[in-house]
Amino acid sequence: MQSALQLLESLPGVQQDSAVSILAEVGPDMSPFPSSAHLSSWAGLCPGNRRSAGKDKGGRTNRGNRWLRATLTQCAWAAAAKKDCYLKGKFWRLAAEGKKRAIVAVAHTLLVLVYEVLGQTKPYQERQTPAVEERHRKRLIRHHVRSLGRLGINVGFSSQRAGSSHPPPIAHALYRKPR
């Protein structure tokens, strides 16, 4: 029982009291739940699915274990405020649609992590985020190059030296007068 508590406390946003609450509701054994989707459905944290004519109408989550749901949403708020955390990035990516919806999504992800941690009996390892940051940086570069092109400024890049980890330098920027 103590090892299950320590495993849950390795998750971001989960402290001792919330780990005890999660363990009391779910239990240390994950065998009653065939998958993390079954666990999230039982807890009432699976995403709703309401479609009509090929359009998503924004379904509600189902009713489930309200105590587990409340505990996980509190943990999700804590994880969303933690520095250098994958769940914080997920929260802010989804917060544009609404913070309540984003918190439920983070709580769902946290419950999936609970299932994985207790099922595999391995502590949580933070996901590596530099790949996402690199992809985001490249997307921003493409966006700004296109924006400059629409303004009449052509930006060209010189070839990158082999073995260099720095981005390629800007070779030239030609300004054309708008017509």
Residue pairs with C-beta under 8 A, 6 or more apart in sequence:
1 23
1 28
3 121
4 23
4 28
4 118
5 16
5 19
5 20
5 23
6 123
7 117
7 118
7 121
7 122
7 123
7 124
8 14
8 19
8 22
8 23
8 114
8 117
8 118
9 15
9 16
9 19
10 117
10 123
10 124
11 75
11 79
11 110
11 113
11 114
11 117
11 124
12 78
12 79
12 82
12 85
12 86
12 87
12 124
12 126
13 75
13 76
13 77
13 78
13 79
13 80
13 82
13 87
13 110
14 22
14 75
14 78
14 79
14 110
15 78
18 71
18 74
18 75
21 67
21 68
21 71
22 68
22 71
22 72
22 75
22 114
25 43
25 65
25 67
25 68
25 71
26 39
26 43
26 68
26 114
26 118
28 118
29 118
30 39
30 115
30 118
30 119
33 39
33 42
33 115
35 115
36 111
36 112
36 115
36 116
37 46
39 111
39 112
39 114
39 115
40 46
40 108
40 111
40 112
41 62
41 64
42 64
42 65
43 64
43 65
43 68
43 69
43 72
43 111
44 61
44 62
44 63
44 64
44 65
44 66
44 68
44 69
45 61
45 64
45 69
45 72
45 104
45 107
45 108
45 111
46 61
46 62
46 108
47 59
47 61
47 105
47 108
48 58
48 59
48 60
48 61
48 62
49 59
50 56
50 57
50 58
50 59
50 60
51 57
61 104
68 111
69 107
72 107
72 110
72 111
73 103
73 104
73 107
75 107
75 110
76 87
76 91
76 103
76 104
76 106
76 107
76 110
77 103
79 85
79 87
79 88
79 91
79 106
79 110
80 87
80 88
80 91
80 92
80 102
80 103
80 106
81 88
82 88
84 126
84 129
85 126
86 126
86 127
86 129
87 106
87 109
87 110
89 129
89 132
90 102
90 105
90 106
90 109
91 102
91 103
91 105
91 106
92 102
94 101
94 102
94 105
94 106
95 102
113 124
117 123
117 124
141 167
145 155
148 154
148 155
148 173
149 155
151 178
152 175
152 176
152 177
152 178
153 173
153 174
153 175
153 176
154 173
154 174
154 176
155 170
155 172
155 173
156 170
156 171
156 172
156 173
157 168
157 169
157 170
157 171
158 168
158 169
158 171
159 168
160 166
160 167
160 168
